[in-house]
């Protein structure tokens, strides 16, 4: 039989291979936002394997340039606090 890896294992390995293809942290963080379900800053930190301070900085940069927006709030499974999650593209505020 084929050795089965979990989705998490597969995606983490794939992400590490992928990360090398991005020239900047900002591009990498944007990719992670676009390919993660309702990602919070904590989710992006876990997926990207970048330092949290780098992730929050890049998320702020991306949000300022309307590349991403805060799409809503969800319960963080780690802190049990309500946190924003992000989506790619400008938010409703930017369209007005």
Buried (B, 14 or more C-beta within 10 A) or exposed (E): EEEEEEEEEEBBEEBEEBBEEBEEBBBBBBBBBBBBEBBBBBBBBBBBEBEEEBBBBBBEBBBEEEBBBBBEEBEBEEEEEEBBBBBBEBBEEEEE
